[in-house]
Amino acid sequence: MTAEEFREKLAKALEQAVREIPSRYSERDDWMPLTEEQASFLETRGCRCDDWSGVFVSPGSDLGAVTDCRFFGRVRLTLEPAVLDGSARLPMLRGSGLEDVVVGPGCRVIDTGILSGMVLEECVTVERCGRIGCAGGSLFGSLRELELGVETGERNVPSSPLLDMETASLLSGGETRRSLLEVYRSTALDLADLLRGMDGGVLGSGCSIKDTSVVENTLVGPGAAVDNARAVRNSTLMAGSSVRDGALVRDSILRWSCTVDSMAFVDGSVVDEASMVEKHGKLTASYLGPNSVLGEGEITSSLAGPFTACHHQALLIAARWPEGRGNIGYGANVGSNHTSRLPDQEIRPGEGMFFGLACSVKFPADFHRAPYSIIATGVTTLPQRVEFPFSLICEPFRRIDGVPPAWNQIIPGWVLSDNMFAVLRNDAKYRERNRAVHWKPPDAGIVRAETVQLMLDALDRLDVEETRSHYTEDQIPGLGRNFLTEEHRLAAVRTYRFHADLFALETMDSPSATEMDRQLSESVMGSRYSGYSRSRLEELRSSMREDLARSVEESRSRDHRRGVSIIDDYALVRGIHR
């Protein structure tokens, strides 16, 4: 992306953000000061105010909707019915303190200690809360330094509602970072100046805040909800987001339809669209991509891309993982970044990586050219760079003379050859579970031009001049600090070649193929199938599809056979015919 294209993208994002900051009720000009009769009427209903001249109401306001309230400073009330989602909402102010606030039609403020410095749009509900307020001059979580890939600041990006997944990726690393970061900072500062100039906070149309002790210096977007939260401070909750059940959000931005609940903690971070932090999960100084889930575990100083899943107690720290789509298993320690000198080391996981139970990954590490690879259960990996996609890194089947004992065994292509069911399942999962509206996932699946090109690059390196019983990175670059046996080298060659060939055959007449798909297909076809007739190619494609289907069935059947041999009623409860 060029600087000009990037500048245009940010300008559109800024325009949208300005539209989504609700403030129109602070600009009405038809409020009227209370008459003496109206003030007396409110006093008969248990209301108190040291100076009634600061309280204004709109024409047609129903003062009968106000009971036992205390007013301070400048208060603007629009006590009229409103319609939200087809339902009529009647206003109600009861048992609450209001200071320097603007209340729109259809709002309910009930049994709340103090509501201060806020604009309430239509149909806002505030019930049984302690302190909700904004002192003015807040940035609502913007311009916090996100540590997107390393704790010592080299990949820092300021937070902002403008920061989407693509922008976070561009700004956190690579050749584009330096040239685009200043463009982004300038636009983020423009938005920050607008936020800083607001008179106070805003509760957007239809939002709800209930049973929460503190909400301060916070923008709450339309339809957002704060319910039984511990606190929300100096943050932005965009439309449809929610903070619930003991959760704490501080100095953060929750983009559309995010959820933070069940005593989770989000601090100095951005949570992207339709993602969730739950079950004591902790997100600190990080960007969590769309459709992701962090439960019980901890993500710190990281850029975790879309569909990242951490459902159990585990650690991800100092990771730049813009492609996401991976899984962090229980007890995984992806965070050995401290050298006793500075926490300045980092990891670059590959798309779709699976970090197995109780594995420990030492830094620095780079797996971005090994997408959809698996670090097996209990494995400890040394600092390394691995460049073989769809690999399994596991403890050695046997020790080999000359190979350091701390090195592991790598089986390139194992995920494709022995775990194809998981590949197809994940492919379907990513397509079906996208709940984001603003972020659009790529149409291409897991086996696509980019991953096939990595297979072809791997094939070149696996083509050795001299065969031997095993290989290390001295003989085959990209193996990392692992060894490869000759048996698994040959298997990897067959696996990568099969899937590259099948991709080329599937692409040759596909109407949805991209230019990159076609170029790669033509390259493979020209080198492998030059001179084949059309009918012969179609026969070959049909045969390979059948082989693939058998591989998928076998990868699933293997699980069932093992389960049946161990668990007495395994087949019975799953309806498996032996």
C-alpha positions in Angstrom: 0.0 0.0 0.0 1.4 3.4 -1.0 1.5 6.3 1.4 -1.2 8.1 -0.7 -3.5 5.0 -0.6 -2.9 4.7 3.1 -3.7 8.4 3.6 -6.9 8.0 1.7 -7.9 5.0 3.8 -7.3 6.8 7.0 -9.2 9.9 5.8 -12.3 7.6 5.3 -11.8 6.0 8.7 -11.6 9.4 10.3 -14.8 10.6 8.6 -16.6 7.5 9.8 -15.3 7.9 13.3 -16.5 11.5 13.5 -19.9 10.4 12.3 -20.0 7.8 15.0 -19.2 10.2 17.9 -22.7 11.0 19.2 -23.1 14.6 20.4 -26.1 16.1 18.7 -28.2 16.6 21.9 -25.6 18.9 23.3 -26.3 21.3 20.3 -30.1 21.7 20.8 -31.3 25.3 21.1 -34.9 24.9 22.3 -34.3 24.1 25.9 -36.0 26.5 28.3 -35.2 27.3 31.9 -37.5 25.9 34.5 -40.3 28.2 35.7 -40.8 28.7 39.4 -43.9 26.5 39.2 -41.9 23.7 37.5 -39.1 23.9 40.1 -41.7 23.8 42.9 -43.4 20.8 41.3 -40.1 18.9 41.2 -39.4 19.8 44.9 -42.8 18.2 45.8 -41.5 15.1 44.1 -38.5 14.9 46.3 -36.0 16.6 44.0 -33.3 19.0 45.3 -31.2 21.7 43.6 -29.2 24.6 45.1 -29.8 26.7 41.9 -32.7 25.7 39.7 -31.7 28.3 37.1 -29.1 25.8 35.8 -31.8 23.3 34.9 -33.4 23.5 31.5 -36.1 21.3 29.8 -37.2 20.9 26.3 -40.8 21.9 25.2 -43.2 19.0 26.0 -41.1 17.5 28.7 -43.0 15.5 31.3 -41.7 16.5 34.7 -43.9 13.8 36.3 -41.2 11.3 35.1 -38.7 12.8 37.7 -38.6 11.6 41.3 -36.1 12.0 44.2 -33.3 13.4 42.1 -30.5 15.9 42.9 -29.3 18.4 40.3 -26.0 20.2 40.1 -24.5 22.7 37.6 -26.0 22.8 34.1 -28.6 20.1 33.4 -30.5 19.8 30.1 -33.5 17.4 30.1 -35.6 16.2 27.2 -38.3 14.2 29.1 -40.2 12.9 26.1 -41.0 9.4 24.9 -38.9 7.9 22.2 -39.0 4.8 19.9 -36.1 2.3 19.8 -36.3 -0.8 17.6 -40.0 -0.3 17.2 -40.7 -0.1 20.9 -41.8 3.0 22.7 -39.6 4.1 25.7 -40.9 6.5 28.4 -38.5 8.7 30.2 -37.8 8.2 33.9 -35.3 9.9 36.3 -35.5 8.5 39.9 -33.3 8.5 42.9 -30.2 9.8 41.1 -27.7 12.7 41.1 -27.2 14.6 37.8 -24.5 17.1 37.3 -23.7 19.0 34.0 -25.5 16.4 31.9 -27.7 16.4 28.8 -30.5 13.8 28.8 -32.2 12.8 25.6 -35.7 11.5 25.1 -36.7 8.1 26.4 -33.9 7.8 28.9 -34.1 6.1 32.2 -31.7 7.0 35.0 -32.6 5.1 38.2 -30.9 4.8 41.6 -27.5 6.0 40.4 -25.2 7.9 42.8 -23.9 10.6 40.4 -24.1 11.0 36.6 -21.7 13.8 35.7 -20.4 15.5 32.5 -22.2 13.1 30.1 -24.5 13.4 27.1 -27.2 10.8 27.0 -28.7 10.1 23.6 -32.2 8.6 23.0 -33.3 5.6 25.1 -30.2 5.3 27.3 -30.6 3.2 30.4 -28.6 3.8 33.6 -29.7 1.8 36.6 -28.2 1.1 40.1 -24.8 2.5 39.3 -22.3 4.4 41.5 -20.3 7.0 39.6 -20.6 7.7 35.9 -18.8 10.8 34.6 -16.4 12.6 32.5 -14.3 15.6 33.5 -13.6 16.7 29.9 -10.3 16.6 28.0 -10.3 12.8 28.0 -8.9 10.9 25.0 -11.1 7.9 25.8 -8.3 5.3 25.4 -6.7 6.8 22.3 -3.0 7.4 21.9 -2.0 4.6 24.3 1.2 2.9 23.1 0.4 -0.6 22.0 3.4 -2.9 22.1 2.7 -4.9 18.9 5.3 -7.6 19.0 8.0 -6.6 21.5 7.9 -5.1 25.0 10.7 -2.6 24.6 8.9 -0.3 22.2 10.4 -0.9 18.8 7.0 -1.9 17.3 4.8 0.5 19.2 1.7 1.9 17.6 -0.6 4.5 19.2 -4.1 3.2 19.8 -7.1 4.8 18.1 -10.6 3.9 17.0 -9.1 4.3 13.5 -6.7 1.3 14.0 -8.0 -1.7 12.1 -6.4 -5.1 11.6 -4.7 -4.2 8.3 -3.4 -0.9 9.6 -2.0 -2.5 12.8 -0.2 -5.1 10.6 1.3 -2.4 8.3 2.5 -0.2 11.2 3.9 -2.9 13.5 6.6 -4.1 11.1 8.1 -4.5 7.7 9.3 -1.9 5.2 6.1 0.1 5.4 6.3 0.8 9.1 8.5 3.9 9.1 6.9 5.7 6.1 3.3 5.0 7.1 3.6 5.5 10.9 3.9 9.2 10.7 0.8 9.5 8.4 -1.2 7.4 10.9 0.1 9.4 13.9 -1.0 12.6 12.2 -4.5 11.4 11.6 -4.8 9.8 15.0 -3.8 13.1 16.6 -6.5 14.9 14.6 -9.1 12.6 16.0 -7.6 12.9 19.5 -7.9 16.7 19.3 -11.5 16.3 18.4 -12.0 14.0 21.4 -10.1 16.2 23.7 -12.3 19.1 22.7 -15.5 17.4 23.7 -17.3 18.8 26.8 -17.6 15.3 28.3 -18.5 11.7 27.7 -21.3 10.3 25.6 -23.7 7.4 26.2 -25.0 6.5 22.7 -28.5 5.8 21.6 -30.0 2.6 23.2 -26.9 1.8 25.3 -27.3 0.4 28.8 -25.2 0.7 32.0 -26.4 -1.3 35.0 -25.1 -2.4 38.4 -21.6 -1.0 37.8 -19.6 1.0 40.4 -17.5 3.3 38.1 -17.7 4.3 34.4 -15.5 7.4 33.9 -14.0 9.3 30.9 -15.7 6.8 28.6 -17.5 6.9 25.3 -20.3 4.3 25.1 -21.5 3.7 21.6 -25.1 3.0 20.4 -26.4 -0.3 21.7 -23.4 -1.0 23.9 -23.9 -2.5 27.4 -22.1 -2.3 30.7 -23.7 -4.7 33.1 -22.3 -5.7 36.6 -18.8 -4.7 35.5 -16.1 -3.9 38.0 -15.2 -0.6 36.2 -14.7 1.0 32.8 -12.2 3.9 32.8 -10.8 6.1 30.0 -12.1 3.9 27.2 -14.2 3.8 24.1 -16.9 1.1 23.6 -18.0 1.2 20.0 -21.5 0.2 18.9 -22.8 -3.1 20.2 -19.9 -3.9 22.5 -20.4 -5.1 26.1 -18.5 -5.2 29.4 -20.1 -7.6 31.9 -19.9 -9.7 35.1 -16.9 -8.4 37.0 -14.8 -7.4 34.0 -12.4 -4.4 34.2 -11.6 -2.3 31.1 -9.1 0.5 31.3 -7.4 2.8 28.8 -8.7 0.6 25.9 -10.8 0.7 22.8 -13.4 -2.0 22.1 -14.4 -1.9 18.5 -17.8 -3.1 17.2 -19.7 -5.9 19.0 -16.8 -6.9 21.3 -17.4 -8.6 24.6 -15.4 -8.5 27.8 -16.9 -10.5 30.6 -16.6 -13.0 33.5 -13.9 -11.1 35.4 -11.6 -10.5 32.4 -9.1 -7.6 32.3 -8.4 -5.4 29.3 -5.7 -2.8 29.9 -4.2 -0.4 27.3 -5.4 -2.5 24.4 -7.6 -2.6 21.3 -10.1 -5.4 20.9 -11.2 -5.7 17.3 -14.7 -6.5 15.9 -16.7 -9.4 17.3 -13.9 -10.6 19.6 -14.2 -11.7 23.2 -12.1 -11.6 26.4 -13.6 -13.8 29.1 -13.0 -16.1 32.1 -10.3 -14.1 33.9 -8.5 -13.5 30.5 -5.9 -10.7 30.6 -5.1 -8.5 27.5 -2.4 -5.9 28.0 -0.8 -3.4 25.6 -2.0 -5.6 22.7 -4.3 -5.7 19.6 -6.7 -8.6 19.5 -7.9 -9.2 16.0 -11.5 -9.8 14.8 -13.4 -13.0 15.7 -10.9 -13.9 18.4 -11.3 -15.4 21.8 -9.1 -15.0 24.9 -10.3 -16.9 27.9 -8.4 -17.6 31.1 -5.0 -17.0 29.4 -2.8 -13.9 29.0 -1.8 -12.0 25.9 0.7 -9.2 26.5 2.5 -6.8 24.1 1.2 -8.7 21.0 -0.6 -8.3 17.7 -2.8 -11.3 17.5 -4.7 -11.5 14.2 -8.2 -12.7 13.3 -9.6 -16.0 14.7 -6.9 -16.3 17.4 -8.1 -18.7 20.0 -6.8 -19.1 23.6 -9.5 -20.9 25.6 -7.3 -22.0 28.5 -4.6 -20.8 30.9 -1.7 -20.0 28.6 0.7 -17.2 27.7 1.3 -15.3 24.5 3.8 -12.4 24.9 5.7 -10.3 22.4 4.2 -11.9 19.3 3.6 -10.2 16.0 0.9 -12.5 14.5 -1.1 -10.5 12.0 -2.4 -13.5 10.1 -3.8 -15.1 13.3 -6.2 -18.1 12.8 -4.1 -20.0 15.4 -4.7 -21.8 18.7 -2.8 -21.6 22.0 -3.3 -24.8 24.0 -3.6 -25.2 27.8 -0.3 -24.4 29.6 1.5 -23.2 26.4 4.2 -20.7 27.2 4.8 -18.7 24.1 6.8 -16.1 25.9 10.3 -16.9 26.8 11.4 -13.4 25.7 13.6 -12.3 28.6 17.3 -12.8 28.4 17.9 -11.5 32.0 19.1 -8.3 30.3 16.0 -6.8 28.5 12.6 -8.3 27.5 13.5 -7.4 23.9 13.0 -10.7 22.1 10.0 -11.6 20.1 8.2 -14.3 18.0 6.6 -14.2 14.6 4.1 -17.1 14.5 2.8 -18.3 11.1 -0.9 -18.2 10.1 -2.9 -21.0 11.7 -0.1 -22.2 14.0 -1.2 -24.5 16.8 0.8 -24.3 20.1 0.2 -27.6 21.9 -0.5 -28.2 25.6 2.4 -27.2 27.9 4.8 -26.4 25.1 7.5 -23.8 25.7 8.7 -21.6 22.8 11.9 -19.8 23.4 12.6 -16.4 21.6 13.5 -15.1 19.2 11.5 -17.3 16.8 10.1 -16.9 13.3 7.5 -19.3 11.9 5.8 -17.0 9.5 6.9 -19.1 6.5 5.6 -22.3 8.3 1.9 -21.6 8.4 -0.5 -24.2 9.9 2.3 -25.9 11.7 1.9 -27.6 15.1 4.2 -27.5 18.1 3.4 -30.7 19.8 2.4 -31.3 23.4 5.2 -30.7 26.0 7.8 -29.7 23.4 10.4 -27.0 24.2 11.7 -25.2 21.1 14.9 -23.4 20.9 15.4 -19.9 19.2 15.0 -20.6 15.5 13.5 -19.8 12.1 11.4 -22.5 10.4 10.3 -22.3 6.8 8.3 -25.5 6.1 4.5 -25.1 6.0 2.1 -27.6 7.6 4.8 -29.1 9.7 4.8 -31.0 13.0 7.5 -30.2 15.5 7.7 -33.0 18.1 10.0 -34.7 20.5 12.4 -37.1 18.7 11.2 -40.6 18.0 14.8 -41.6 18.8 18.0 -39.9 19.6 20.5 -39.5 16.7 24.3 -39.2 17.1 25.6 -35.8 16.3 22.3 -34.0 16.9 22.2 -31.8 20.0 19.8 -33.4 22.6 17.8 -30.2 22.9 16.8 -30.3 19.3 13.4 -31.6 18.2 12.2 -33.6 15.2 10.4 -31.9 12.3 8.0 -33.6 9.9 7.3 -31.2 7.1 3.8 -31.4 5.5 2.5 -33.7 8.3 -0.6 -31.6 8.8 -1.5 -32.2 5.1 -0.6 -35.8 5.0 -1.9 -37.0 8.4 -4.3 -34.4 9.7 -6.2 -33.2 6.6 -9.5 -33.4 8.5 -8.3 -30.6 10.7 -7.4 -28.5 7.7 -10.8 -28.8 6.1 -12.5 -28.3 9.5 -10.6 -25.1 10.1 -11.3 -23.8 6.6 -15.0 -24.2 7.2 -14.8 -22.8 10.7 -13.2 -19.6 9.5 -15.9 -19.1 6.9 -18.8 -19.9 9.1 -17.8 -18.2 12.3 -17.1 -14.7 11.0 -19.4 -12.3 12.9 -17.6 -9.2 11.9 -19.4 -6.7 9.5 -16.7 -4.1 9.0 -13.8 -6.5 8.6 -13.9 -8.7 5.6 -12.0 -12.0 5.7 -10.2 -13.1 2.5 -12.2 -15.4 0.2 -9.2 -17.8 -0.3 -9.0 -20.9 1.8 -6.0 -22.4 3.7 -4.5 -24.1 0.6 -4.2 -21.2 -1.7 -1.6 -19.5 -3.9 0.4 -18.1 -0.9 0.7 -21.4 1.0 1.2 -23.4 -2.2 4.1 -21.1 -3.1 5.6 -21.9 0.3 5.3 -25.6 -0.5 7.1 -25.1 -3.8 9.9 -23.2 -2.1 10.1 -26.0 0.5 10.3 -28.6 -2.3 13.3 -26.8 -3.8 15.1 -27.0 -0.5 14.2 -30.7 0.0 15.8 -31.6 -3.3 19.2 -32.7 -1.9 22.2 -33.7 -3.9 23.3 -36.4 -1.4 20.9 -38.5 0.6 21.6 -39.3 4.3 19.9 -40.8 7.3 19.0 -37.4 8.7 19.4 -33.7 7.9 19.8 -30.5 9.9 19.6 -26.9 8.8 23.2 -27.1 7.6 22.1 -29.4 4.9 18.5 -28.1 4.4 18.0 -24.5 5.2 14.7 -23.6 7.0 14.6 -26.7 9.3 15.4 -24.6 12.3 17.0 -26.2 15.3 15.3 -29.5 14.5 16.4 -32.6 12.5 14.6 -34.3 9.6 14.9 -38.0 8.7 15.2 -39.3 5.2 11.9 -41.1 5.5 10.1 -37.9 6.4 12.0 -35.9 3.7 10.6 -38.3 1.1 7.1 -38.1 2.6 7.3 -34.3 2.6 8.2 -34.2 -1.1 5.3 -36.4 -1.9 2.9 -34.4 0.2 3.9 -31.0 -1.0 4.0 -32.1 -4.6 0.5 -33.7 -4.4 -1.1 -30.6 -2.9 0.7 -28.2 -5.3 -0.4 -30.3 -8.2 -4.0 -30.6 -7.0 -4.1 -26.8 -6.5 -2.9 -26.2 -10.1 -5.4 -28.7 -11.5 -8.3 -27.2 -9.5 -7.3 -23.7 -10.6 -6.8 -24.2 -14.3 -10.5 -23.6 -15.2 -11.8 -22.0 -12.0 -13.8 -18.8 -12.8 -13.0 -17.4 -9.3 -9.2 -17.9 -9.7 -7.1 -14.7 -9.2 -4.2 -13.6 -11.4 -1.8 -15.0 -8.8 -3.6 -18.3 -8.8 -3.5 -18.6 -12.6 0.2 -17.7 -12.8 1.1 -20.3 -10.1 -1.1 -22.9 -11.8 0.5 -22.3 -15.2 4.0 -22.6 -13.6 3.2 -25.9 -12.0 1.3 -27.3 -15.0 4.1 -26.3 -17.4 6.8 -28.0 -15.3 4.8 -31.1 -14.4 2.1 -31.8 -17.0 3.3 -30.3 -20.2 1.8 -32.2 -23.1 -1.1 -33.8 -21.1 -4.4 -33.8 -22.9 -7.5 -32.1 -21.3 -9.2 -35.4 -20.7 -6.0 -36.8 -19.1 -5.8 -33.8 -16.8 -9.4 -34.2 -15.7 -8.9 -37.9 -15.0 -5.9 -37.0 -12.9 -7.7 -34.3 -11.0 -10.6 -36.7 -10.3 -8.2 -39.4 -9.0 -6.4 -36.9 -6.8 -9.7 -35.7 -5.3 -10.5 -39.3 -4.4 -7.1 -39.7 -2.8 -7.7 -36.5 -0.8 -11.1 -37.7 0.4 -9.5 -41.0 1.6 -6.9 -39.0 3.4 -9.5 -36.9 5.2 -11.5 -40.1 6.1 -8.4 -41.8 7.3 -7.3 -38.9 9.5 -10.7 -39.0 11.3 -10.9 -42.8 11.4 -7.6 -43.0 13.1 -9.0 -41.0 16.0 -12.0 -43.3 16.2 -9.9 -46.5 16.1 -7.8 -45.3 18.9 -10.8 -44.2 21.0 -12.6 -47.5 20.5 -9.5 -49.4 21.6 -9.3 -47.4 24.8 -12.8 -46.3 25.9 -15.5 -49.0 26.3 -18.5 -47.0 25.1 -16.6 -44.7 22.6 -18.4 -46.2 19.6 -21.7 -46.4 21.3 -22.0 -42.7 22.3 -20.7 -41.5 18.9 -22.9 -43.8 16.9 -19.9 -45.4 15.2 -20.4 -48.8 13.5 -17.5 -51.1 14.2 
